[in-house]
Amino acid sequence: MKKERHVFETLGKARVVVENEKVVEVGKPLLKYCPLWDKMRGIKELNEKVIKANIEFRIRDFGMCTADREVEMDTFVGFGASETFMTALRRGLLDTTVTVCEGAGTVITSNPALVQGIGGRLSGVIETAPVEGIIKKIKAIGGEILEPPAIDQTAGLQMALRLGYERIGVTVPTLADAKRCRAISKHAVIFGVHLTGIARKDAAEFCEFADLITGCASPHIRALAKKKALLQAGTAIPIFALTSAGKELLLERAKEVENTLLLNTMRLPVLPEERQPKPQV
């Protein structure tokens, strides 16, 4: 039987390997505590046992890594990369997005429910193999993928431009990706994601290319926000808008958040100590 191998960095940036729908490897997480997972699943301490159980739950719950994968979903958090792009598509601020889904790799889509569905409960896809059932579902509701399927955000942005899109949102996990995407398009909205563990120098340079960036568990991005951020969404795992384009997307997202909101002028970042990831790396 052909081996379908998927590698993630998730739940405190632990390396997790799933083969043929089974969790076969779980590494040690960099974090002991993540406020997001505490809020969403009541996880008080990140360890290998808890992480394995959570990945197995995702496989059962929405078919992650399987042909049964749900590819359209509701909001998972108030402010996240997929939620922000979903709203931007719905409200016409973006024409399309370039994100990543396990089993399909880089996905180009203008379908708000699809961009949320593939990204809402997924993080840190490092390696993936094609899953035909996932690919068919994505294509059936307005998604395009690279041929052959691969995780390549630069190639995805180039494909979106060839398809005629102009206002494109793209998620990037590395400084190299951010540089290449900005070189390809001055107008793309670049969203830096999955940045726990980023070096200080790389974080500083990343902020020169990105429009939006998630703080993850990075002390460097939090420190840079003092100088760079125009707007902050969230206080535990904050998202920072670094440009007016990024600020516009976050403000538009705020209009769709159902919970009550506080809008106020103050020095950024606002980071209650008791709500931060531990340790920050």
C-alpha positions as CSV (number, residue, x, y, z in Angstrom):
1,M,0.0,0.0,0.0
2,K,1.3,3.5,-0.9
3,K,2.3,5.4,2.2
4,E,0.5,8.7,2.7
5,R,2.8,10.7,4.9
6,H,2.0,14.1,6.5
7,V,4.3,16.0,8.8
8,F,3.0,18.8,11.0
9,E,4.4,21.2,13.6
10,T,1.6,21.9,16.0
11,L,0.5,22.3,19.6
12,G,3.6,24.0,20.9
13,K,5.5,23.3,17.6
14,A,5.9,19.6,18.3
15,R,6.7,17.6,15.2
16,V,3.9,15.1,14.4
17,V,4.0,12.5,11.7
18,V,0.8,10.9,10.4
19,E,1.0,7.9,8.0
20,N,-2.0,6.3,6.4
21,E,-4.3,8.0,8.9
22,K,-2.3,6.9,12.0
23,V,-0.1,9.0,14.2
24,V,3.2,7.3,14.1
25,E,5.5,9.9,15.6
26,V,5.2,12.8,18.2
27,G,8.1,15.0,19.1
28,K,8.7,17.1,22.2
29,P,6.9,20.5,22.0
30,L,8.8,23.7,22.4
31,L,6.0,25.1,24.6
32,K,4.6,23.8,27.9
33,Y,1.5,25.9,27.7
34,C,-0.5,27.6,24.9
35,P,-3.4,29.8,25.9
36,L,-5.2,29.1,22.6
37,W,-5.3,25.4,23.2
38,D,-6.3,25.9,26.8
39,K,-9.2,28.1,25.7
40,M,-10.3,25.8,22.8
41,R,-9.7,22.3,24.3
42,G,-8.9,22.8,28.0
43,I,-5.3,21.7,27.5
44,K,-3.3,22.9,30.5
45,E,0.0,21.3,29.7
46,L,1.4,20.3,26.3
47,N,3.1,16.9,26.2
48,E,3.5,14.1,23.8
49,K,0.5,12.1,25.1
50,V,-1.9,15.1,24.9
51,I,-0.6,16.1,21.4
52,K,-1.1,12.5,20.1
53,A,-4.6,12.4,21.5
54,N,-5.5,15.8,19.9
55,I,-4.2,14.8,16.4
56,E,-6.2,11.6,16.6
57,F,-9.2,13.6,17.6
58,R,-8.8,15.8,14.5
59,I,-8.6,12.8,12.3
60,R,-11.8,11.4,13.8
61,D,-13.6,14.7,14.1
62,F,-13.2,16.3,10.7
63,G,-11.2,13.8,8.7
64,M,-7.8,15.4,8.8
65,C,-5.4,13.5,6.5
66,T,-8.3,11.4,5.1
67,A,-10.6,11.3,2.1
68,D,-13.4,12.2,4.5
69,R,-11.8,15.6,5.2
70,E,-14.3,18.4,5.8
71,V,-13.2,21.3,3.7
72,E,-15.8,23.9,4.6
73,M,-16.1,24.9,8.2
74,D,-17.3,27.6,10.6
75,T,-15.1,30.1,12.4
76,F,-12.7,28.5,14.8
77,V,-11.2,31.6,16.5
78,G,-12.2,35.3,16.4
79,F,-9.0,36.4,14.7
80,G,-6.8,34.0,12.8
81,A,-5.2,33.9,9.4
82,S,-8.0,31.8,7.8
83,E,-10.8,33.8,9.5
84,T,-9.2,37.1,8.3
85,F,-8.9,35.9,4.7
86,M,-12.4,34.4,4.8
87,T,-13.8,37.8,5.8
88,A,-11.6,39.6,3.2
89,L,-12.9,37.4,0.4
90,R,-16.6,37.8,1.5
91,R,-16.3,41.6,1.7
92,G,-14.3,42.0,-1.6
93,L,-11.0,43.2,-0.1
94,L,-9.2,40.2,-1.6
95,D,-9.8,38.4,-4.9
96,T,-8.3,35.1,-3.9
97,T,-6.0,33.5,-1.3
98,V,-3.0,31.2,-1.3
99,T,-3.0,28.9,1.7
100,V,-2.1,25.3,2.6
101,C,-4.1,22.1,3.2
102,E,-2.8,18.7,4.1
103,G,-3.4,16.2,1.3
104,A,-3.4,19.0,-1.3
105,G,-0.5,21.3,-0.6
106,T,-0.8,24.9,-1.7
107,V,-4.4,25.9,-2.5
108,I,-5.6,28.9,-4.5
109,T,-9.3,29.8,-3.8
110,S,-11.8,32.6,-3.8
111,N,-14.3,30.6,-1.8
112,P,-14.5,32.0,1.7
113,A,-15.9,28.8,3.3
114,L,-13.1,26.8,1.7
115,V,-10.2,29.0,2.9
116,Q,-11.7,28.8,6.4
117,G,-12.4,25.1,6.1
118,I,-8.9,24.1,5.1
119,G,-7.1,26.4,7.5
120,G,-9.3,26.9,10.5
121,R,-8.2,23.9,12.5
122,L,-4.8,23.3,10.8
123,S,-1.4,24.6,11.6
124,G,2.2,24.1,10.5
125,V,1.9,21.6,7.5
126,I,5.6,20.9,6.8
127,E,5.2,18.0,4.4
128,T,2.2,16.3,2.8
129,A,1.2,13.7,0.3
130,P,-1.7,13.9,-2.2
131,V,-5.0,12.5,-0.9
132,E,-7.3,12.2,-3.9
133,G,-10.5,12.6,-1.8
134,I,-9.3,15.9,-0.4
135,I,-8.2,17.2,-3.8
136,K,-11.5,16.3,-5.4
137,K,-13.5,18.1,-2.7
138,I,-11.3,21.2,-3.0
139,K,-11.6,21.4,-6.7
140,A,-15.3,20.8,-6.6
141,I,-15.9,24.0,-4.6
142,G,-13.6,26.4,-6.3
143,G,-10.1,25.5,-5.3
144,E,-7.1,25.2,-7.5
145,I,-3.9,23.3,-6.6
146,L,-0.4,23.0,-8.0
147,E,0.4,20.2,-10.5
148,P,1.9,18.1,-9.1
149,P,0.5,18.9,-5.6
150,A,3.1,20.5,-3.4
151,I,3.6,23.1,-0.6
152,D,5.0,26.1,-2.5
153,Q,3.5,29.4,-1.6
154,T,5.7,31.3,-4.2
155,A,4.4,29.0,-7.0
156,G,0.9,29.4,-5.6
157,L,1.1,33.2,-5.8
158,Q,2.5,33.0,-9.3
159,M,-0.4,30.7,-10.3
160,A,-2.9,33.1,-8.8
161,L,-1.4,36.0,-10.9
162,R,-1.6,33.9,-14.0
163,L,-5.2,33.2,-13.3
164,G,-5.8,36.9,-13.4
165,Y,-6.2,37.7,-9.8
166,E,-4.8,41.0,-8.5
167,R,-5.6,41.4,-4.8
168,I,-4.2,38.2,-3.4
169,G,-3.7,37.1,0.2
170,V,-0.9,34.6,0.9
171,T,0.2,32.9,4.1
172,V,4.0,32.4,4.5
173,P,5.9,30.6,7.3
174,T,9.4,31.7,6.5
175,L,11.4,34.8,5.8
176,A,12.6,33.4,2.5
177,D,8.9,32.8,1.4
178,A,8.0,36.4,2.4
179,K,10.9,37.8,0.4
180,R,10.1,35.8,-2.7
181,C,6.4,36.6,-2.5
182,R,7.0,40.3,-2.1
183,A,9.4,40.3,-5.1
184,I,6.7,38.7,-7.2
185,S,3.9,41.1,-6.2
186,K,4.0,44.5,-4.5
187,H,0.2,44.3,-3.9
188,A,-0.1,40.8,-2.4
189,V,-1.2,40.8,1.3
190,I,1.4,38.7,3.0
191,F,0.4,37.1,6.3
192,G,3.3,35.6,8.4
193,V,2.2,32.5,10.2
194,H,3.8,29.7,12.2
195,L,6.6,31.7,13.6
196,T,7.3,30.2,17.0
197,G,11.1,29.9,17.3
198,I,12.0,32.5,14.7
199,A,15.4,34.2,15.2
200,R,15.4,37.9,16.2
201,K,17.2,39.0,13.0
202,D,14.8,37.1,10.8
203,A,11.7,38.4,12.7
204,A,12.9,42.0,12.2
205,E,13.4,41.4,8.5
206,F,10.1,39.5,8.2
207,C,8.3,42.6,9.4
208,E,9.7,44.6,6.5
209,F,7.8,42.3,4.0
210,A,4.6,41.2,5.8
211,D,1.3,43.1,6.0
212,L,0.1,40.9,8.9
213,I,2.0,38.7,11.3
214,T,1.0,36.4,14.1
215,G,2.9,36.6,17.3
216,C,2.7,32.8,17.9
217,A,5.0,32.3,20.9
218,S,7.7,34.6,19.7
219,P,9.1,37.2,22.1
220,H,10.9,38.9,19.1
221,I,7.7,39.6,17.2
222,R,6.1,40.9,20.4
223,A,9.0,43.2,20.9
224,L,9.0,44.4,17.3
225,A,5.3,45.2,17.6
226,K,6.2,48.2,19.7
227,K,7.8,49.9,16.7
228,K,6.0,48.3,13.8
229,A,2.4,47.4,14.6
230,L,-0.5,49.7,13.5
231,L,-3.2,47.4,15.0
232,Q,-3.3,44.4,17.3
233,A,-6.0,41.7,17.4
234,G,-6.1,39.4,20.4
235,T,-3.8,39.4,23.4
236,A,-2.8,35.8,24.0
237,I,-1.7,34.8,20.4
238,P,-1.8,38.3,18.9
239,I,-2.0,39.2,15.3
240,F,-0.3,42.5,14.3
241,A,-1.2,44.6,11.3
242,L,2.1,46.1,10.0
243,T,0.7,48.0,7.0
244,S,-2.5,49.9,6.2
245,A,-3.6,47.0,4.0
246,G,-3.2,44.6,6.9
247,K,-5.0,47.0,9.2
248,E,-7.9,47.2,6.8
249,L,-8.3,43.4,6.7
250,L,-8.2,43.1,10.5
251,L,-10.8,45.9,11.0
252,E,-13.1,44.3,8.4
253,R,-12.7,41.0,10.2
254,A,-13.7,42.7,13.5
255,K,-17.1,43.6,11.9
256,E,-17.9,39.8,11.6
257,V,-16.7,38.8,15.1
258,E,-19.9,38.0,17.1
259,N,-18.4,38.5,20.5
260,T,-18.2,42.0,22.1
261,L,-15.2,44.1,21.2
262,L,-13.2,46.9,22.7
263,L,-11.6,49.4,20.4
264,N,-9.2,51.8,22.0
265,T,-6.1,53.8,21.3
266,M,-3.0,52.7,23.3
267,R,0.6,51.8,22.9
268,L,1.2,48.3,21.5
269,P,1.6,45.5,22.2
270,V,-0.9,44.7,24.9
271,L,0.1,41.4,26.4
272,P,-1.3,40.3,29.7
273,E,1.4,38.2,31.3
274,E,-1.0,35.5,32.5
275,R,-2.4,34.9,29.0
276,Q,0.9,34.4,27.2
277,P,2.4,31.1,25.8
278,K,5.1,29.5,28.1
279,P,7.9,29.6,27.4
280,Q,8.3,32.1,24.6
281,V,10.8,31.0,22.1
